[in-house]
Amino acid sequence: MVSRFVSPLLLVLFNKAALSSYSFPYVNVITLFQMLSSCAFLYAMKRWKIISFSEGEPQSVTSNPITLIPLRTLVHTLPLAVSYLLYMLITMESVRGINVPMYTTLRRTTVAFTMIVEYLLTGRKHSSYIVGSVGITILGAFVAGARDLSFDAYSYSIVFMANICSAVYLASIAHIGKSSGLNSFGLMWCNGIICAPILLLWTSFKGDLEALMSFPYLYSSGFQVVMLLSCIMAFLINYYVFLNTTLNSALTQTICGNLKDLFTIGFGWLLFGGLPFDLMNVVGQSLGFLGSCLYAYCKLKGK
């Protein structure tokens, strides 16, 4: 449980360090490194029989020796992979232009988009208690951001686009995860082997990989450590997201992510700054955290 909250916090901080502290301009390259690292981790663990990709046998007799899963199953997960790629790219871009405290504040509005997408895809409705707790969370986000002196329309719009992509992505996990027969590792593997080649071609076409060789901090040990830790944290958080979403729901995963925001906001303010102290912001953060706690209480009580 501790690692579930620590890994997202560290992922945001490491990504922010690479993009801001080292002024790394290639967002797509970070995402590509994370995907390739995830595929390498999963392939090694699968070959060493540490994990399986489904709830049944470690490897089906109909599995392709290259993809490690049946091709029909791989095609079935294509919508999930596309939503994952959009989610990763837009989320990375949203971190660049906004301070960490306000980023986590605006990201809490994802719960509203998640409820809408869940209803559109599965017809799922929530009780008035759940809707009320989500409403408190969203109110807190708007109160916290009402007097943000670093307001930037482009950065804010990118964050809201990231919220929509996140909602679609989480809802796709819950829907496709049940129909494909794959577990969390299997879904992660499908995402990686579908998205990594696409992103590799895209970064090559844009010239990011060629330009990467002239990046001044490329061989800096500090930058390399940040990138390595970012890849490790991305792998861990993806696993926890898949596991929690398939076992519970997309909305539960979104709310659980909000509970770790208090620590992200604190560490982000201390390490990167960018947000002056303001009573309205503190009140808004408190309301958002209260809404997340109320949601958890309602779920425990079955309301």
N, C-alpha and C positions, 0 to 999 in steps of 0.2 A: 504493500500500500504506500509506503514511504517513497519508493522508487517511482510509483505512478505519478506522484506530484513533483518529485525532484527533476525527473528527466524533461518534462515540458519547460520547466523554469530554466534549466541549463541550456536547452536547445535555443530558446529565444535569446538568451544572453550571449551564447557563442555566435549565433547568426548576426546579432547586432554588433558584436565585437569585430567580426570579419568585414561587415559592410561599412561600419562607421570608424572604428578605431584604426583599422588598416586601409580604409577607403577602397575596399575591394569592389570593383565596378561590375563584376560578372555574376549576376544573380543566377542565371541559368546554369552556370558552371558549378555553383555550390549545390544546386538541386541535382545535377548530373552526378557529382561525386557521391552524394548521399544515396542515390539510387544504385549506383554501381557497387558501393560498399555493402548495401543491404543485400543485393543479389549474391555477392561473394560470401557474406556471412551465411545466408540461407543455403546456398549450394554446398558449402563445406559441411554444415550441420546435417544436411540431408544425406550427403554421401557417407558421412561418418555414423549415420543412423541415430543421431542425437534427437532428431525431430521427424515428424511425418507431416505431409501436406493435407491429410484428410483424417476424418474420425475413424476410418477403417484401417486397412493395411497400410504400412509405411509407403509402399509404392504399388500401384495397381498394375496388373499384367497388361492392361491396355495403354499404359502410359508411354508417351514418346520419350525415347532415351535422351533427347536434347532438352525438351521442355520439362521433363520429369512428371508431367501430368498429361492426361488425355487432351488432344487438340480441341475436341468439342468443348471440354470444360474451359479451356483457355479462351475460346471465342465467346463463351457465355459470360466471362468476366470482363469483356471489352468495355462496356459502359462504365464499369467501376474504374477501370484503368484510366479512361479519358477524364472522368471527373477528378480522379486523384492527381493527374498531371496538371490540370487547370488549378486545382486547389494548391498544390505545391508552388507553382510559379507565381501565382497572384499573392499568396501569403508571403513569399520571400520578398516580393516587390513592396508589399505593404509595410514590412519591417523597416525598409530603408529610409523612408521620408518622414517618419513620425517617432516621437520619443516612446520609450518602452512603457511608461505608466499609462499614457493615453492610448497606446496600441492595445494593451490588455483591457482597458476600459471599454473601448469601442468594440472589441471582439466579443464582449459579453452579450451584445445584441444579437449574436448568432442564434441564441435560443429561440427568438421569434421566427427567424427564417427556418429553423429546423422544424418547429411545430407546423409551419405551413407546408413544407416539403413532405413531411411525414403524412399529413392529411391528404395531399394530392397523390402520393404514390401508393399509400396503403389504406387511406380512409380512416386512419387512427385519430380518435378524439381523446382529449384529456379532461380530467375533472376540473371543477371551478377552483379547487385548492391549488392544483398544479398551475393553472392559468394565472391565478393570483400571485403565486411565488415568482413566476416568470415575469409578470408585470412589474413587480418590485425590483427585480434585477435590471430590467430595461430602464426603469425610472432612474435607478442609481447611475446607470451609464450616462444618461442625458444630463443629470445634475452634475456629475463629475466633469463632464466635458463642456458645460455651459460657459465657463470662464477660462477656457484654455487659451493662454496668450500665444501659444505657438500654432494656432489654427492654420491649416493648409487645406484648401478645398480638394486639390488633387489627391493628397495623401489620405484624406478622410474617405473620399470616394473609392479609392483602391481598397481600403480596409473593409468597406461595406460590400464590395465585390467579392473580397475574400470570404466574408461571412456567408454570402449566398453559395459560393462554391463549396465551402465547408459543410453547409447544410445538405446540399445535394450529395456530396461525397459520403457523409455519415449515413444518410438514408439509403444510399446504394449499398453500403456495407451490410446493413441489416437485411436488406431485401435479397441481394445476390448471395450473401453468405449462407442463407438458409436454403436457397434453391440449387446451389452449386455443389454442396457436399464438402466443401473445403473448410479447413479450420483457419485460424488467424495466420499461421505461417504460409499456408497455401495461397490465401488471398494476397498476402504481401509479395509472394513469389510471382504471381500472375501480374501484379502491378509493375513489378520491376522489369520483367522480361518483355513486357509490352511497351512500357514508357521509356526505358533507358535507350533503346535504339532510336526512337523518335527524337528524344532530347539530344542525343549525340549528333544526329544529322542536323538538327536545328542549330545547335551551338557551332558546328562546323560551318554551316552555311552563313551564319552571321559573322564568322571570323573570331569568335570569342576564344576558341581553343588556341588559335595562332597568336592572338594578342596576349593570352595568358602568359606566354613565355617571356614577355617583356615586363611583367608585373614586378615592381621593385622588391616586394616582400615575399616573392615566391619561394625563395630558399631560406627565408627567415624561420628559425626554429619556433619562435612564438606563433607566427602565422600558421605554420604546419600543425602545431599542437591544437590550435583553435579549430582548424579544419577537421582534424582527426576526431576530436571530441564532438564536433558538430555532427559528423557522420554517425558516430556511435549513439549519440542521443536521439538522432532522427530514427535510427533503427529501433531503439527501445520504445520511443513514444508511438511509433507506428504499430508496434505489436500490442501495446496497451490499448490503443484506440480501437484496433480490430477486435481484440478480446472483449473489451467492455461493451462495444456496440453490438456484437453478435450475441453476447450473453444477456444484455439488458435491452437498451434501445438507443437510437440516435440522440434523443433528447437527454437521456440520462448521461450519455457521454459528454454532451455539451455542458451540462450543469456541473459535472465532475471537473471539467476543465476550468470552470469559473472558480472553483474552490482554491485552486493553486494560484489564482491571480494576485491574492494579497501578498504572497511572497515575491512574485514576479515584479509587482509594482514597487515594493520596498527595495529589492536588490537593483532593479533598473534605475530607480531614482538615485541610489547611492553611487552606482558605477558610471552611469551615463548622464544623469541629470536631465536638463531640458524642460523641467516642469517646476515652476515656483510653488512654494507652499501656499495653499488656498483652502479656506474652511469649506467652501462649497465642494471642492474636490474630495476632501476627506469625508464629507457627509455622503456624497455620491458613491464613493468606494464602499462605505459602510453599508449603504442600502443594497448595493449589488451583492455584497458578501452575505447579507441577511437573507436576500431572496434565494441564493443558492442553498443556504442552510435550511430554509423552510421547505424547499423542494426535496432535499434529502430526507427531511422529517416526514413529509407527506408520503414519499415512496416507502419508507420503513413502516409506516402505519397503514399502507395500502389505500390511501385516499386518492 
